[in-house]
Amino acid sequence: MGYFSHETAVIDERCAIGEGTKIWHFSHIMSDCTIGEGCNIGQNVVVSPGVKLGNNVKIQNNVSLYTGVECEDDVFLGPSMVFTNVTNPRSGVNRRDQYSKTIVRKGASIGANATIVCGHDIGEYAFIGAGAVVTKTVLPFALVVGNPARQIGWMSEFGHRLEFDEMGKAICTESHQEYSLEKGLVTRIK
């Protein structure tokens, strides 16, 4: 076993858990999920059957990842943020065959208490503000806030707001990486 799990964590059979991953107090890792290397799964986290987590995914306390959720490498999930997996849940109606897929792309961050309505992917390096309610797909590098979430800007891979000049170019203040904004999409150019 190349991962750590606290004695109060429950790990079901048929899970693949990568080297160096840490699973903390009262978390439940359910069957048939895949967790990459170097992940940190905080207290009271539920990872449902079939969920896939890439490498270096950081999940803060009180997060539930329901069947249909997939997080690529380097994703950050803030405390008590929420995923859904059915658009019209009813207690008396079984909709397990209607789970929607949600993919959180590489490097994206989702703030505390945000809600991601299922079926809406989060683009790479997107930044979802605390408390936002995401009801549509989020573009790569987009900064979204509010309820419903709306885009208010762009973020760098290092998590800094990008200010584009009249030529559609921006530089991250920390990494000095260069970005281009063309036709409503951001790409890193250096």
C-alpha positions, -999 to 999 in steps of 0.1 A, spaced: 0 0 0 17 32 -12 -9 56 2 -20 68 37 -55 64 51 -65 75 86 -79 48 107 -114 63 106 -115 63 67 -135 36 50 -121 23 17 -143 -2 -2 -130 -30 -24 -119 -25 -60 -105 9 -57 -72 20 -73 -54 45 -51 -21 61 -63 12 63 -45 16 91 -20 -22 99 -17 -35 108 17 -71 101 29 -81 118 61 -106 114 89 -141 99 83 -138 99 45 -154 71 24 -138 59 -8 -164 37 -25 -159 8 -49 -146 11 -85 -132 46 -82 -97 56 -93 -76 80 -74 -42 92 -88 -9 98 -71 -2 125 -46 -38 134 -39 -50 148 -6 -85 139 4 -97 159 34 -119 151 63 -155 138 57 -151 134 19 -172 109 -1 -158 95 -34 -187 76 -50 -184 45 -73 -168 51 -106 -154 86 -98 -120 93 -114 -94 116 -99 -61 124 -116 -28 131 -99 -23 158 -73 -60 165 -68 -66 184 -35 -100 179 -19 -109 200 11 -132 189 39 -169 180 34 -169 174 -3 -190 147 -20 -179 135 -55 -209 117 -70 -209 91 -97 -203 108 -130 -176 132 -117 -141 131 -132 -113 154 -121 -81 157 -141 -46 164 -127 -40 193 -103 -76 201 -96 -85 219 -63 -119 214 -47 -126 239 -19 -143 231 14 -180 221 13 -183 226 -25 -210 205 -41 -214 184 -73 -248 171 -84 -253 142 -108 -290 142 -116 -308 173 -130 -342 165 -116 -339 144 -85 -369 129 -67 -367 106 -37 -395 84 -51 -380 81 -86 -349 60 -93 -327 79 -118 -294 60 -114 -294 54 -151 -296 91 -158 -265 103 -140 -248 131 -159 -211 133 -164 -191 164 -152 -154 168 -160 -132 192 -142 -102 198 -164 -65 201 -155 -56 228 -130 -91 241 -123 -100 255 -89 -135 254 -73 -140 277 -43 -156 269 -10 -194 263 -10 -196 264 -48 -222 242 -65 -216 226 -99 -248 215 -116 -241 182 -134 -234 180 -171 -214 213 -172 -177 208 -176 -151 231 -160 -123 241 -184 -86 238 -177 -73 263 -152 -107 278 -147 -114 295 -114 -148 291 -98 -153 317 -70 -165 307 -35 -203 302 -34 -208 303 -72 -235 282 -87 -223 269 -121 -252 262 -145 -233 261 -178 -200 249 -191 -170 271 -180 -143 280 -205 -106 273 -199 -89 300 -178 -123 317 -171 -130 334 -137 -167 329 -127 -186 341 -97 -222 345 -84 -255 327 -86 -259 318 -114 -222 319 -121 -211 345 -147 -177 351 -161 -160 383 -149 -125 377 -162 -96 354 -169 -71 336 -146 -35 324 -152 -23 289 -145 -9 303 -113 -43 317 -102 -38 354 -109 -62 376 -127 -51 383 -163 -54 419 -177 -53 418 -215 -40 447 -235 -55 461 -267 -35 434 -286 -51 406 -266 -19 398 -247 -15 394 -209 14 383 -186 9 365 -153 23 386 -124 38 356 -107 50 332 -134 55 357 -162 38 333 -185 23 350 -215 -13 345 -226 -33 354 -257 -71 362 -260 -85 355 -294 -121 350 -304 -132 347 -268 -107 320 -258 -75 322 -238 -44 302 -245 -9 303 -229 17 312 -255 49 311 -234 
